[in-house]
Amino acid sequence: MQGPSDGDGERVPLIKNNNRFSGRPKSVAFNLPASLDETDETVSVTDDAEPNTPWAEDVMVKPIRILTDATDYINDRLSLRERIFYYIPVLSWLKEYKWHLLRGDAIAGLTVAVMLVPQTLAFANLMSIKPIVGLQTGFFPLLVYFALGTCKQLAIGPEAVVAILTSGVLDDICGQRDISASDADVAAWIEYRTSVVTLITLLVGLFSLILGLVRFGFLVHMFSRSLLSGFINAVAIHIIVEQLPAFFALPTHSHSFKVLKEIWDQIDRTHMRTFWLGIICLSFLVSMRIAKGLANKYHRIKYIRVVPDILIVVALSTIARRFWGGLDGVSVLGKAEAGFAVPAFPRHWDKFGDLISAAFSISIVGMMESTLVANSYASKLNYRVSTNRELVAIGMANIFGSIFQTFPAFASLGRSAVNFTSGARSAIASLITATIVLFCILFFLPYLEYLPKVTMSAVIINAAFGLFEVHELFFLWKIRAYKDISLFLTSFIATNIFGVELGIGITAAVSLFLIVKHTSSPHVVLMKQNEEKDFEEVAVIRDINLFDDKHDYHFVNLAERGILIMRVDEALYFANIGQIRELMTKLEQRGKTPLATIIIDASNIPFIDPSAAMTLHEMIIEWKTRHINVCFVRVRPNVIVSGILDLITTERIFARFTEAMDYLDRKKVDHHSTIESF
């Protein structure tokens, strides 16, 4: 199919269609990706329009519609029933569940449950809230994610990094415990913290839900892997330091590394029974962690992988504290009533302004780890998950949980790994885990009255050891990625010096700076026509800031006038169009001959935003006033629709470089000029 006449009786091809170029498409077939949540801008154009259709005029009246979001497909193509099944995946897969998977799911669910129950109590103790809130965090979010989640192996519930972030927020809002306060005052203080944490959970859920609904899941990938690793390693150190006072049974009033000074000042008052019980529990847990790691690495002694080490420590230390007088004086969990909390909407909305930024930070950090885990297991088992639907599922899990008094719940890397290695192949494993936690909520909690607090601290420290990612630092050193090492250290040092809250802010700011810096430096390729009339690359410019006197690109005039041929390999938008304009100015200033024609290969420009389109219009008008020809080659349909057609007309849009050169020949513009680089 040919486009409008170029004035010499020939038709100029315009839009590419399967390595061909055509006029206005009469119909458009959309190719959906395997996952409806994947963005796909590919269109297949059916070239069956009438030969004499004025494409340029018609395309401005009926612009090509390009599928950029699966939501378009869902809204247009799916019935109400299909939409319900799409957004509530359990309705689809549960009826097709293969019962031979039940054995593996049951073992995995039981194994995760014996880890989860002690961890929920330990993290509740970390945040100084009621123990029942911890158990409810291991139940309600699991039920919601079972219905809405897309990852089969994800273990939702308390997570170490999120717990330490939430604990820090609670300390800022509610203050720390006054060691001289009466029992009634302490109970009121715990109740206050419990109420505030449910509001944090609601805000975290709302942020996650909104980000998923507006399809902003890409935000959770904004952190550089090196920056994130540095932050997580620093958080692991903070978690360990915060738990040390429980080992020494000493009161402290500080945060972070100031705790170490307080412990040192009171070291002679250490309760030795508590200290040695903590050391024994932690040594056993760390030994089992090492043994399980070796078993996974060398595939030997497989039964070690499913040893319930946390359950063993909790059970034995609780029994010992209850019946052995040698542990008298060791601080315990205390009485806790079984049963659910009364459902209620979170209170203390007067703290909304103080909590909003912290809730957003917790949402981003939690979702980064959750999507990392989900994508990892989906890749291993050859199925696909959607980041946006994961955001919706976890957001709804936290919103629903906040009504029943829970703290923020996200995926746990450690429990998800145990879930996978224990045989979980569907979300039924999570349902079984939730059922066991429900049993503990209703009947088992009173029996944990004598659970030593130092045992819970040992469980938390053991979980913190699993956050260390020193191997990534060694990998970066091995491949000599010194820039990434500096990013790792920047995040690590900043978090340790300024605290977890400021650390995540600094990490986010550096990541945002790197993103803007990268995307605002467009990738441009300068080209020339060789003696064989083929077109080849002669210079690649990846950073306009490096374009200086040391890189002196210039025009070599072989005839009368110079031609600049370039290809832009980026989308043009408000952040990088200024760099393009500056580059064009520098290229012209450095040339040894007057610039006569600019040929732009637009095949790798996926779109042009309105700001860039306006700037591009200004550039084209400026070139036209200076009698510089402007031609575009291999332009995508959506770029044509952006409005450049009005200024350059269809006769200056070509399918191939050779056609552009033929046009310049007819216009008596020399095309032997080249661009060379010293």
Residue pairs with C-beta under 8 A, 6 or more apart in sequence:
1 13
1 17
1 21
1 22
1 23
1 47
1 49
1 51
2 10
2 11
2 12
2 13
2 23
2 51
3 11
3 12
3 13
3 14
3 23
3 55
3 56
3 650
3 653
4 11
4 12
4 54
4 55
4 56
4 650
4 651
5 11
5 12
6 12
6 651
6 663
7 651
8 666
12 650
12 651
12 653
12 654
12 655
12 659
13 20
13 21
13 22
13 654
13 655
13 659
14 21
14 22
14 23
14 55
14 56
14 635
14 640
14 650
14 653
14 655
15 21
15 22
15 23
15 24
15 25
15 45
15 55
15 637
15 640
16 22
16 603
16 634
16 636
16 655
17 25
17 44
17 45
17 46
17 47
18 44
20 47
21 655
22 45
22 47
22 49
23 47
23 49
23 53
23 55
24 49
24 53
24 55
24 58
24 59
24 62
25 45
25 46
25 47
25 49
25 64
25 637
26 46
26 48
26 49
27 46
27 48
28 43
28 44
28 45
28 46
28 64
28 65
29 43
29 44
29 46
30 43
30 44
30 67
30 73
31 40
31 42
31 43
31 44
32 40
32 67
32 70
32 73
33 39
33 40
33 70
34 384
35 70
35 384
35 385
35 386
36 70
36 73
36 74
36 86
36 386
37 70
37 215
37 217
37 386
37 387
37 388
37 389
38 70
39 68
39 69
39 70
40 67
40 68
41 66
41 67
41 68
41 606
41 607
41 638
43 64
43 66
43 67
43 637
45 64
45 637
49 55
55 650
56 645
56 649
56 650
59 637
59 640
59 641
59 645
60 641
60 645
63 641
64 637
64 638
64 641
66 637
66 638
67 73
69 215
71 215
74 83
74 86
78 86
84 91
85 91
85 92
87 148
87 389
87 392
88 147
88 148
89 147
89 148
89 149
89 150
89 389
90 146
90 147
90 148
90 427
93 426
93 427
97 426
97 428
101 425
101 426
101 428
102 428
103 423
104 422
104 423
104 424
104 425
104 429
105 423
105 424
105 425
105 426
105 428
105 429
105 432
106 428
106 429
106 432
107 306
107 422
107 423
108 418
108 419
108 420
108 422
108 423
108 424
108 429
108 432
109 424
109 428
109 429
109 430
109 431
109 432
109 433
109 435
109 436
110 432
110 433
110 436
111 306
111 308
111 418
111 419
111 422
112 155
112 415
112 418
112 419
112 422
112 424
112 429
112 430
112 433
113 432
113 433
113 436
113 437
114 308
114 310
114 311
115 308
115 310
115 311
115 414
115 415
115 418
116 138
116 155
116 157
116 158
116 415
116 433
116 437
117 135
117 138
117 311
117 436
117 437
117 440
117 444
118 310
118 311
118 313
118 314
118 456
118 459
119 138
119 157
119 158
119 310
119 412
119 415
119 459
119 463
120 134
120 135
120 137
120 138
120 157
120 158
120 437
121 131
121 134
121 135
121 333
121 448
121 451
121 456
122 134
122 456
122 457
122 459
122 460
122 463
123 134
123 137
123 158
123 160
123 163
123 407
123 460
124 130
124 131
124 133
124 134
124 135
124 137
124 407
125 131
125 134
125 333
125 453
125 456
125 457
126 163
126 164
126 167
126 242
126 243
126 456
126 460
127 163
127 166
127 167
127 170
127 193
127 197
127 407
128 167
128 170
128 177
128 189
128 190
128 193
129 170
129 190
129 193
129 194
129 197
129 407
130 190
130 191
130 194
130 336
130 405
131 333
131 336
131 445
131 448
132 336
132 337
132 338
132 339
132 340
132 341
132 405
132 441
132 445
133 194
133 197
133 198
133 341
133 405
133 406
133 407
134 158
134 407
135 437
135 440
135 441
135 445
136 340
136 341
136 401
136 404
136 405
136 406
136 441
137 157
137 158
137 401
137 406
137 407
137 409
138 157
138 158
138 433
138 434
138 437
139 434
139 437
139 438
139 441
140 397
140 400
140 401
140 404
140 406
141 156
141 157
141 394
141 397
141 398
141 400
141 401
141 406
141 409
142 156
142 157
142 397
142 430
142 431
142 433
142 434
142 437
143 431
143 434
144 393
144 396
144 397
144 400
144 401
145 154
145 156
145 393
145 394
145 397
145 427
145 430
146 427
146 430
146 431
146 434
148 389
148 392
148 393
148 396
148 397
149 156
149 390
149 393
149 394
149 427
150 374
150 385
150 386
150 389
150 390
150 393
151 373
151 374
151 377
151 378
151 385
151 390
151 411
152 377
152 381
152 383
152 424
152 425
152 426
152 427
153 377
153 381
153 416
153 419
153 420
153 424
153 425
153 429
154 370
154 373
154 374
154 377
154 411
154 416
154 419
154 430
155 411
155 412
155 415
155 416
155 418
155 419
155 430
155 433
156 394
156 397
156 409
156 410
156 411
156 412
156 430
157 409
157 412
157 415
158 407
158 409
158 412
159 366
159 369
159 409
159 410
159 411
159 412
160 235
160 236
160 239
160 412
160 460
160 463
160 464
160 466
160 467
161 232
161 235
161 365
161 366
161 369
161 467
162 362
162 365
162 366
162 408
162 409
162 410
163 407
164 235
164 238
164 239
164 242
164 500
165 235
165 358
165 361
165 362
165 365
165 500
165 501
165 504
166 197
166 200
166 362
166 407
166 408
167 242
168 255
168 499
168 500
168 501
169 200
169 355
169 358
169 362
169 501
170 193
170 196
170 197
170 200
171 255
172 354
172 501
173 196
173 351
173 354
173 355
174 189
174 192
174 193
174 196
175 189
176 253
177 186
177 189
178 185
178 189
179 251
181 189
194 405
195 346
195 347
195 348
196 348
196 351
196 355
197 407
198 346
198 347
198 402
198 405
198 406
198 407
199 346
199 347
199 348
199 349
199 351
199 352
199 355
199 402
200 355
200 358
200 359
200 362
200 407
200 408
201 346
201 398
201 401
201 402
201 406
201 407
201 408
201 409
202 346
202 398
202 399
202 402
203 352
203 355
203 356
203 359
204 359
204 362
204 363
204 366
204 398
204 408
205 394
205 395
205 396
205 397
205 398
205 399
205 400
205 401
205 402
205 408
206 395
206 399
207 359
207 360
207 363
207 395
208 363
208 366
208 367
208 391
208 392
208 394
208 395
208 398
209 391
209 392
209 395
209 396
209 399
210 216
210 395
211 217
211 219
211 220
211 363
211 367
211 388
211 391
211 395
212 388
212 389
212 390
212 391
212 392
212 393
212 395
213 388
213 392
215 388
216 388
216 391
217 371
217 386
217 387
217 388
217 390
217 391
218 387
219 364
220 364
220 367
220 368
220 371
220 387
220 391
221 368
221 371
221 387
222 508
222 511
222 512
222 515
223 231
223 368
223 507
223 508
223 511
224 484
224 487
224 510
224 511
224 514
225 472
225 484
226 472
226 476
226 481
226 484
226 485
226 487
226 488
226 491
227 487
227 488
227 490
227 491
227 507
227 510
227 511
228 368
228 491
228 507
229 469
229 472
229 473
229 488
229 491
230 487
230 488
230 489
230 490
230 491
230 492
230 493
230 495
230 507
231 491
231 492
231 495
231 503
231 504
231 507
232 467
232 469
233 467
233 468
233 469
233 470
233 492
234 491
234 492
234 493
234 494
234 495
234 496
234 500
234 503
235 467
235 495
235 500
235 503
236 464
236 465
236 467
236 468
237 464
237 496
238 256
238 495
238 496
238 499
238 500
239 460
239 461
239 463
239 464
239 467
240 461
240 464
241 256
241 257
241 259
241 260
242 255
242 256
242 259
243 457
243 460
243 461
243 464
244 259
244 260
244 263
245 251
245 252
245 259
245 262
245 263
246 274
246 278
246 331
246 453
246 454
246 456
246 457
247 274
247 275
247 278
247 279
247 454
247 457
248 263
248 266
248 267
248 270
248 271
248 274
248 275
249 270
249 271
249 274
249 275
249 330
249 331
249 454
250 262
250 263
250 266
250 269
250 270
251 266
252 259
252 262
252 263
253 262
254 261
254 262
255 499
256 496
256 499
257 496
271 329
271 330
273 326
273 327
273 328
273 329
273 330
274 329
274 330
274 331
274 452
274 454
275 454
277 317
277 327
277 330
277 452
277 454
277 455
278 454
278 455
278 457
278 458
281 313
281 317
281 454
281 455
281 458
281 459
282 458
282 461
282 462
284 309
284 312
284 313
285 309
285 310
285 313
285 458
285 459
285 462
286 462
286 465
288 304
288 307
288 309
289 309
289 462
289 465
289 466
291 301
291 304
292 304
292 305
292 307
294 300
295 301
295 302
295 304
295 305
296 305
296 421
305 418
305 421
305 422
306 422
310 459
310 462
313 455
313 458
313 459
314 448
314 451
314 455
314 459
317 451
317 452
317 455
318 447
318 448
318 450
318 451
318 452
318 455
320 326
320 327
321 327
321 330
321 332
321 450
321 451
321 452
322 450
327 452
330 452
330 454
331 452
331 453
331 454
332 449
332 450
332 451
332 452
332 453
333 448
333 449
333 450
333 451
333 452
333 453
333 456
334 449
335 446
335 449
336 445
336 446
336 448
336 449
337 445
337 446
338 441
338 442
338 443
338 444
338 445
338 446
339 441
339 442
340 404
340 441
341 404
341 405
343 403
343 404
344 403
344 405
345 403
346 402
346 403
358 501
361 501
361 504
361 505
361 508
362 408
364 504
364 508
365 504
366 394
366 408
366 410
366 411
367 390
367 391
367 394
367 410
369 410
369 411
369 413
370 390
370 394
370 410
370 411
371 387
371 390
372 413
373 411
373 413
373 416
374 385
374 390
374 411
375 385
377 416
377 420
378 384
378 385
380 420
381 425
394 409
394 410
394 411
397 409
398 406
398 408
398 409
401 409
413 466
414 463
414 466
419 429
419 430
422 429
424 430
472 488
473 485
473 488
476 484
476 485
476 488
477 485
487 510
490 506
490 510
491 503
491 506
491 507
491 510
494 502
494 503
494 506
494 507
495 502
495 503
495 504
495 506
495 507
496 503
498 506
516 575
519 570
519 575
519 576
520 575
520 576
520 579
521 542
521 543
521 544
521 545
521 576
521 579
522 544
522 568
522 569
522 570
522 572
522 576
522 579
522 580
522 583
523 540
523 541
523 542
523 568
523 569
523 570
524 540
524 541
524 566
524 567
524 568
524 569
524 580
524 583
525 537
525 539
525 540
525 541
525 566
525 567
525 569
526 537
526 538
526 539
526 540
526 541
526 553
526 564
526 565
526 566
526 587
526 675
526 677
527 535
527 536
527 537
527 538
527 565
527 566
527 567
527 601
527 675
528 535
528 536
528 538
528 565
528 674
528 675
528 676
529 535
529 565
529 657
529 661
529 671
529 672
529 674
530 536
533 658
535 565
535 657
538 674
538 675
538 676
538 677
539 553
539 675
539 677
541 547
541 583
544 579
544 582
544 583
544 586
547 553
547 583
547 586
551 677
552 590
552 678
553 587
553 590
553 675
553 676
553 677
554 590
554 591
554 592
554 675
554 676
555 562
555 564
555 591
555 592
555 593
555 595
555 673
555 674
555 675
556 592
556 593
556 673
556 674
556 675
556 676
557 592
557 593
557 673
558 670
558 672
558 673
558 674
559 670
559 672
559 673
560 670
561 593
561 594
561 596
561 597
561 669
561 670
561 673
562 591
562 593
562 594
562 595
562 596
562 597
562 673
563 596
563 597
563 598
563 599
563 664
563 669
563 670
563 671
563 673
564 587
564 588
564 595
564 597
564 598
564 599
564 675
565 599
565 601
565 657
565 675
566 598
566 599
566 600
566 601
567 600
567 601
567 603
567 604
568 580
568 600
568 601
568 602
568 604
568 605
569 604
570 576
570 604
570 605
571 605
571 606
571 607
571 608
571 609
572 580
572 605
572 607
572 608
572 609
572 612
572 613
572 616
573 607
573 608
573 609
573 611
573 612
574 609
574 611
574 612
576 612
577 611
577 612
577 615
577 616
578 615
581 615
581 619
584 598
584 619
587 595
588 595
593 673
595 628
596 628
596 629
596 669
596 670
596 673
597 628
597 629
597 630
597 631
597 664
597 669
598 623
598 628
598 629
598 630
598 631
599 631
599 632
599 633
599 657
599 660
600 630
600 631
600 632
600 633
601 633
601 634
601 657
602 632
602 633
602 634
602 635
602 636
602 639
603 633
603 634
603 635
603 636
605 635
605 636
605 639
606 636
606 638
607 636
607 638
607 639
607 642
608 616
608 639
608 642
608 644
613 642
613 643
613 644
616 644
617 643
617 644
617 647
620 630
620 644
620 647
620 648
621 647
623 629
623 630
624 630
624 647
629 652
629 664
629 667
629 669
630 648
630 652
631 648
631 652
631 653
631 654
631 660
631 663
631 664
632 644
632 648
632 652
632 653
632 654
633 653
633 654
633 655
633 656
633 657
633 659
633 660
634 654
634 655
634 656
635 653
640 653
645 653
651 663
652 663
654 660
654 663
661 671
664 670
664 671
665 671
